[in-house]
Amino acid sequence: MKRKCETCRHTNCFINKFCSSEWKPLITFHKTTLNYDGGDVIFREGDNVEGIFQIYSGKIKVVANYQGVNERVVRLANSEQLLGHRGFGGQMIYPVTAIALESSQVTFIPVNTFYSAIKANPELAFNLMMFFADELKSSEKNIRTKNKMTAKEKVISAINTIIEAFGFDERDPQILSFTPSRKDIASIAGTTYETVIRVLSALEKSGCIVQEGKTLRILDWERLGLNDKGFC
Amino acid sequence: MNCTKCPNTKCFVQKYCLSEWHGYSEHHKIRKQISASKTIFSQGDLVTGLYIICSGKVKVLLKDAKGEELIIRVAGNGQVLGHRGISDDMVYPISAETLIESEIAYFSNEDFFKLLNANKDLSFYMMMFFANELHRSEQLRHAHWNKSSEAKVAVALLMVINAFGYKDDEQKVLDLGMNYRELSKFARISYPTLSRVLKDFAEQGIVRSINNELIISDIEALNSFVS
C-alpha cells in the first residue's frame, strides 16, 4: 500500500516539513514504497543513484567498504530520516552500502521529482543545504576526534552514536532500543571485534553497563560521557 | 570586480542569481584584495558570513590532533570559501590561506541567506555543492585509510582539477597553482613518494610532464584509483 505524503504524520520528515501542500500529492504520485527485512541491502556501493530514500519505519546502517577489510559503519539511520544522500555529488554513484538492521519500510523518490521539489520549495532547498553542511561538519569532526581516541573511548563513542540514533527502549529507559551486533559496534567504533568484547566487559566490571544477552543496559549514561570526569 | 558587470562566468552568484540580484550582491559584499600566502581566516575564528573567490587560488588547512597542518581543499575562481563554518557551532573548524594574489568577496550570513531565499537556482546549487564536498571529503579520508600512495595522489589531482581546472582545456594542461612540495602535503605523502607515483603514472600514460607542466591524459584512470 502506498502511503500518502499529504496525510502523513511524520513531522520530522523533510518532505512533510518543507514542501508546500500542493507538492505533497505530486510526491505521493511519483514515489514508491519498498519493504525490507533485516539484513537486506537497499543500495550497494557502486550502484547508480536514481533517487533518494526516506525511511518510513525501521533502522538502517550505512556502511563503507561493505564486507571488506576496512568495513566501517558511517551512519545509523532511523525512521523519518533521509537515506542515500551520500550518493549525491560526485558522479552520482553510491560510495556506501545501506543495509536494513530490522524490517524497514522505505520510500523511494526518483531523482527528477526530488530535484523539482527542491527547486519549487525554497525552504526545502535551504534546509537540505544546511543538512548537507551539518553532515560535512560531523564527518570531518569524526576524523579529528577518532584519530586520538583510545580503544575504550572509541567503544564508548560508538555506544553514544547508537543512543543518539535510536534512543532507549520506551518500556525500560535503561535498555538500548536497538543494539547492533558486536561486530557492527566494532565497525562503528573503528576497532576490532575482540576490542569491543574486552572493553564491554571492562565497562561491565566498573559498573557502567550490564550486558543482557545481545542488548546493553546503560546504568549511568552521564558517567558514560566522553569528558574527563564522566569517564567510567 | 563589480557584480553587475562581472566577467567571471564561473562565479556561482553570477551564474545562479537573477540579474536583478547582482546589484544587491554588489551593494552588500565586502571586497578584499589579498596578496599571496596570506591568511584569510583562521581556525577558531568566529563565523559571521562566507567568502567567494572572485579571482585567485586558495588552500584550506586543517590542524589535526597532533598539531600537523593538512591541506584539505583547494579552491579557485568563483568558488565558495568558509562554508565549513555555516552550520551550527559558528567557529571555523579550518583556516584559509591564499596561494596566489586573490580578490575575495565577503557576504554576511544574513545577506547570503537573503540571496538563497530569493534565488532558487542558487539554493539548489549550494545543496549540490555541499553534497559534493561531503563526497570529496570522505573520498579523501577513504584514500587515507587505504594507505595506497597512488590513490592519495589521484584524489589530490582530482581535487585540483575540480578547483582550478586546466590552463589549456584542449591539451589538458593542469592549472596546479602550487609547487610539488605543496601537492605532496595535500596528498599527505612525502615529496619523494609523490615523485615516484607521478613517474609511475607517467609510465602508465595517465599523466605527462612537459616543461614543469602536468598534463592529465587519462582522467578515467585517476577516477578508478579512488572509487
Contacts between the chains, C-beta under 8 A, distances in Angstrom:
chain1	res1	chain2	res2	distance
A	46	B	227	7.3
A	64	B	138	7.6
A	64	B	142	6.8
A	65	B	142	8.0
A	70	B	145	5.6
A	70	B	146	7.3
A	74	B	138	7.6
A	85	B	131	6.8
A	86	B	134	6.6
A	86	B	135	6.9
A	86	B	138	7.4
A	88	B	128	6.7
A	88	B	131	3.9
A	88	B	132	8.0
A	88	B	135	7.7
A	89	B	128	6.5
A	89	B	130	8.0
A	89	B	131	3.6
A	89	B	132	3.6
A	89	B	133	7.4
A	89	B	134	6.4
A	89	B	135	3.9
A	89	B	136	7.6
A	90	B	132	6.4
A	90	B	135	4.2
A	90	B	136	7.2
A	90	B	139	7.5
A	91	B	223	7.6
A	93	B	227	7.0
A	95	B	135	6.5
A	95	B	138	6.5
A	95	B	139	7.0
A	95	B	142	7.7
A	95	B	227	7.9
A	115	B	124	7.4
A	118	B	123	7.5
A	118	B	124	5.6
A	118	B	127	6.6
A	119	B	120	5.3
A	119	B	121	7.5
A	119	B	124	5.6
A	120	B	120	7.7
A	122	B	116	7.7
A	122	B	117	5.8
A	122	B	120	5.5
A	122	B	123	6.0
A	125	B	116	7.7
A	125	B	120	6.4
A	125	B	123	3.5
A	125	B	124	5.7
A	125	B	126	7.9
A	125	B	127	5.8
A	126	B	113	7.6
A	126	B	116	5.8
A	126	B	117	7.1
A	126	B	123	5.6
A	128	B	127	4.8
A	129	B	116	7.5
A	129	B	123	6.2
A	129	B	126	4.8
A	129	B	127	4.4
A	129	B	130	5.8
A	130	B	86	7.4
A	130	B	87	6.3
A	132	B	127	6.1
A	132	B	130	3.4
A	132	B	131	5.2
A	132	B	133	7.8
A	132	B	134	6.0
A	133	B	83	6.8
A	133	B	84	7.9
A	133	B	86	4.9
A	133	B	87	4.4
A	133	B	130	5.2
A	134	B	87	4.5
A	134	B	88	7.2
A	135	B	130	7.8
A	135	B	134	5.5
A	136	B	84	6.8
A	136	B	87	7.9
A	136	B	130	6.0
A	136	B	133	5.4
A	136	B	134	4.7
A	136	B	137	6.2
A	137	B	84	6.5
A	137	B	87	5.1
A	137	B	89	8.0
A	137	B	93	6.8
A	139	B	134	6.3
A	139	B	137	6.1
A	139	B	138	6.1
A	139	B	141	7.9
A	140	B	62	7.4
A	140	B	72	7.7
A	140	B	84	7.4
A	140	B	93	6.7
A	140	B	137	6.0
A	141	B	93	7.3
A	143	B	64	7.8
A	143	B	141	5.7
A	144	B	62	7.5
A	144	B	64	6.1
A	144	B	65	6.0
A	145	B	65	7.8
A	147	B	64	6.5
A	147	B	65	5.0
A	147	B	66	7.9
A	148	B	65	3.9
A	148	B	66	7.8
